[in-house]
Every structure is written in C-alpha cells, then in structure tokens.
Amino acid sequence: MEQANEHDKAKPIWVQAIVVTYAIENSLMRTKAIQELLKILLQKMLWEEVESLTFSLKENREKTIILRQFSDALVQSGQLEYATKVVEGIKESTERALALLELAQAFVKKQQWQRAEMTLENAEFVMLAIENEGERLELLIQLAEALIQMQKRKKAENIWEMAMKIVQKFENLKKKTVVLHRLWKVLTQGEELEQTKAMIYEVKDRGERVLALGELGRALALKGMMEQAETLFIDAETVASTIRSRGQRAEALHSLSQILVQVGLSKRAELVAHRIELNGERASALRTR
C-alpha cells in the first residue's frame, strides 16, 4: 500500500519528465534522453509510465527497440500476459519473432504449456512473413529448438524442413556446413533418435548425410551409447569416401574429424583427418585435435 502511494505521488513528476523529454528538438539528444528515461522507468517497474513514453513515438527502429526492452523487462518480472500485449505492438517482424520466442520460453518455465505453444505458433506466423532469408533461417532454427524442448517433435521436423530449403540455396560451402551442423544438432536433441536416423538415411546429398550421421553419433555418444555412436561414425566415413568432389569430400571428412575429437575419439579423428587429400584442409583438421 505504501509503495502504491509513493508511486501515485511521484506520477506527476514522471509525466512531466516524459513531456520534457519529447520537447527536446535535437533528435539525437531526444533519443538519448528517451533511452535514459526508459532505463530509469524500467528499473523502477513503472510500467504505465513506460507505456506513456512509447505511446507518441512514430513506428520506427527507436520504438521497436524500446518495446523490446519493455517486453524483456516484463518477462523478467514474471508479468507474461502484460508482456504478450506489449509484443503485439512490435511491428518489425524479426524483433517481434525474437520477442515471441523469449516469451514462449518464459511460459515453458512456468509450465504453462498451452500458452507456450500458442506463442510459438504466433512466432512461426510472423517468421514466414520475413523476406530476408538469412534472418528467417536463424529464427526457424531457434523455433525448431524450442519445439524440440517442448517435445513437439513432429512440428519441429516441419520447421526443420523449412529451414533446410533455405540452406539448400547457399552457394558458400563453408557457410552451408556451419548451418547444417546447427540444424542437425537441434534435431538430435530430442529423445526419438531412431526417427532422426531414418530421416538421415533419406538425405540425398552425401555431404549433408555425413554431417547428419556425425551429429547423431555425437548425440548418442553424449548419452553414453558409444557402441551405437561408433557405428554411425563408420557409416559417416563410408559415405564421405563416396563423395566425388575432392573439396566436398575434404569438407565432410574435416567436419567428421571435429565431431570425433569432441566425443573423445582423438585417434579415430586423426585417422579420418589423414584421409583428407587436400593439404590445407588436412592440416586444419589435424590442428583441431
């Protein structure tokens, strides 16, 4: 009660501060003043005043940043329904999708599964409208990971397939390899590893199949299932040896050797690295040991 009274007494002061801030003519100084005032209001959890601060802002990057900071503060304070309303006001798609992903994670922590699922569905809808494929890909990977954590395996696979379609367009082989590592790593986080294994053997691109087998082998090794993991590593090495392009074969073997090092199979990693025909790639693989 006492805290509420103090807030009521201070409210006119904060309102005046907001009015004065908006009266600053120099745009750079005004932006800086708004950020400083916002920081204070968020620290004091003066949510109504923060809303007042954002109300008159034009739809631009500045407003987007402020709304993201506002929603983050609300999530951290546990006011998730309020945060949901604030996120709805974010017009910029990428930032809105990121805010929704964070909000969904907060609902998961509170075991509000239905609200978390609804929030992720909203995030997916927003993501699909993003034109920049690089930004959309990054968000789809994060969405797939969130769904796996919620044990929504089938939905995660659908999102994973959307992401794979974007990755297939990459011409830069190293960039493509890095992203594929992330995608397969996400998919192997779940418990249904046999299902993942079946998907891997359907992958036509041999370089991608090597990466996928390696990531699944890593997942099994981390679960203490080393015998099954070694079988997959053997399969991965066999597939890699059938890749015709020397460059792509080297990339695949290099990636496999790195995974082997990470699961403690250093001697096996060295043997795989020595199979790389390109001197530079072989030297790089041997250094990672």
N, C-alpha and C positions, 0 to 999 in steps of 0.2 A: 504493500500500500504506500509506504513511504517513498519507495523508488518511483512509483507511478506519479506521486505528487511532485517529486523533483523533475520528472520528465515534463509534466504539464507546465510547471513554472518556467522551464528552460525552452519550451517550444517556440515562443515568440522570438527568442534570440536566434534560434536555428533558422527559422523562417526568414528573419532579417538577413542572416548570413547568406542564405540562398539567393535572395533578391539582390544583394550587393554583388555577389559573385557573377550573376548574369548581367549586371550593369557594366562590367568591365568591357571596354571597347576593343582593346587589343586581343585578337583571337588566341594567340599563343599564351598570353598571360591568363586569359579567361580559362583556357583548357587546363593549364597548370593549377589554377585556383580551384577549379571544379574537382580535379583529382585529389588535391589536398583535403578539401572539404569532405569528399566522398570517403576518404580514408578514415577521417575522424568519425563520421556518422556510422560507418560500418563497425568500427571498433566499439562504439557505444551502443550498437544494435538499435539504432534509431531508424527503424525500417520505414515508417511513414515519411520521415524527412528525406530518406534516400529516394523514395518514390517521387516526392515533390521535386527533387533535384533532377531526375531523369525525365519528368513529365514534359517539360518545354523544349527538350533537346530535339534537333532535327534527326531524321533517320540517316545516320552516318556512322563511320567507324568509331567515333568517340562514344556515341550512345551504345553501340554494340559492346564495347569494352566495359563500360560502366554496368550494363545489365549483366554481363558475365560475372563481374566481380560481385555484384549484388546476389546473383543466384548462388555463387560459390559460398558466400558468407551465410546465406540461409541454409544451405545444405549442411555446412559445418555446425550450425547451431541446432540442427535437427528439425527445422521448420520446412519439411519437404513439400507439403501442399502449397504453401506460400511460394516456395521456390519454383514449383510447377507453373504457377501463374506468371511469374517473372520470366521464365524461359520462353513462354508463349509469346512474349513481347519482343524476343530477339528475331529480327528479320533476316540477318545474314545467315545463310544455310549452314555453312561449315561450323560456325561458332554455336549455332543452335543445336546442331547434331552432337557436338562435343559436350555441351551443357546437359543434353538429354542422357548421354552415356554416363556422365558423372552422377546424375540424378538417379538413374536406374541402379547403379552400384550402391547408392545410399539406401534405396528401398530394399535391396538384397540384404544388406547388413541388418536391417530391421526386420528381415524375414517377411516383408510384405511382397510376396511373390507375384500376385496378380498385378499390383501397381508397377512392379519392376518390368513385367512382361509387356504391359501396355505402353510403358515409357520407351522400351526398346522398339516396339512396333512403330511408334511415332518417330523415333530416331531413324529407322530404316526408310520410312516415307520421305523424310527430309533429305536423307543421303542420296536417294535416287534422283533427286532434282538438281544435284550439284553437277555442273558441267565439267569442271576441272577433274579429269580422270585420276590424277595423282592424289588429290585431296579426297576424292570419293573412295579410292582404293584404301588409303590409310584408315579411313573411318569404317569401311567394311571389315577390315581385319580386326579392328577393335570391337566391332559389333559381334563378329563371329566368336571372338574370345569370351565376350560377356555371356553369349548364349551357351557356350560350352560349360562355363562355370555354373550356369543355371540348369545344366543337364538338359538343355533343349537341343539335342544332337541333330535332329532332322532339319530344324530351322537353321542351325549353324552351317550345315552342309550346303544348304541353298545359298546362303550368303557367301560361303567359301567359293562356290561355283561362279557367282557374280564377280568376285574378286579375281578369280583365275582368268576369266575372259579379258579383263583389263591387262593382266600380266602378260598374256599371250601376245599382246601388241607391242611389248617392249622390244626394241632392237638392240639396246645395250645389254650384252650378255651378263656382265658382272652385276648390273642393277637388277636384272631379272632373277639372277641366282639368289641375291640377298633377299628379295621379296618372297621368292618361293620358299626359302628357308623359314621365313616368318610364318607363311601360310601353313606349311606342313607342321610346323611346331605347334601352332594353335590347334590344329585338328587332332594332333596326337596327345593333347592334354586330357582328353576325355577317357572314360573307362572302356568304351567299346572299341578296343584296338583291333579286334578281328574284322570289324566292319571297315575300319580305316585301311587295313591290309587288303581287303577285297577291292577297295577303290583304287589303291595304288597300282595293283596289277592290271588295272584297266587303262592306266595312263599311257598314251601312245608315245609321247616324246621321251626318249630314253634318258636324256639328261635330267629331266624332271623326275623320272621314276627313280633314278639313283638318289636324288635329294630326298625324295619321299621315303624310300626304304631306309635311308640313313637316319632320318628324323624319327621314324617309327622304331628303329633299332635303339636309338638314344632313349626314347620314352620307355621301352621295355627294360633297358639296362638300368635306368634310374629307379625302376620298380623292383630291381633285384632279379629280373628274369633274363639273366645273361646268356643262357643257352639259346633261348629263342632270339635274342638280340643278335648273337653271332651268326645265326642262320640268315637273318636279314642282311647283315653286313656282307656275307658271302654272296648273296643274291645281288646286292647293290654293285659289288665289284665285278661280278659276271656281266651284269647289264652294261656297266661302264666300258668294259672291254669290247663291246659290240658297237660302240658309237663310232661312226666312220670318220667324222671330223676330228682331227688331232686337237684342235683348240677346244672344242666342246668336250672331248674325252678328257683332256687335261683338267678342265674346269670341274668336271664331275668327280674325278679321282682326288683332286685337291680338296673339294668340299667333303668327300667321304673321309679323307685322312684327318681333317679337322675334327669331325664328329668322333672318330675313333680315339683321338687324343683326349677329347672332353669326357669320354666314359672310361678312361684309364687303360686303353689298349694301345699304348705307345709303340710297342714293337710292331704290332699289326699295321699301325698308321705309317710307320717308316717303310714297310714293305709296299704298301699301296702307293706311297709317295714316289718310291723308286720306279714305279711302273709308268710314271708320267714322262712322256717323250720330250716335251718342251723344257729346255734347260731352266729358263726363268721361272716357270710355273713349278717345276720340281724343286728348285732351290727355295722358293717361297713356302712350299708345303713342308719341306724339311725343317725350315726355321721355326714353324709353328709348333714343332714338337717340344 
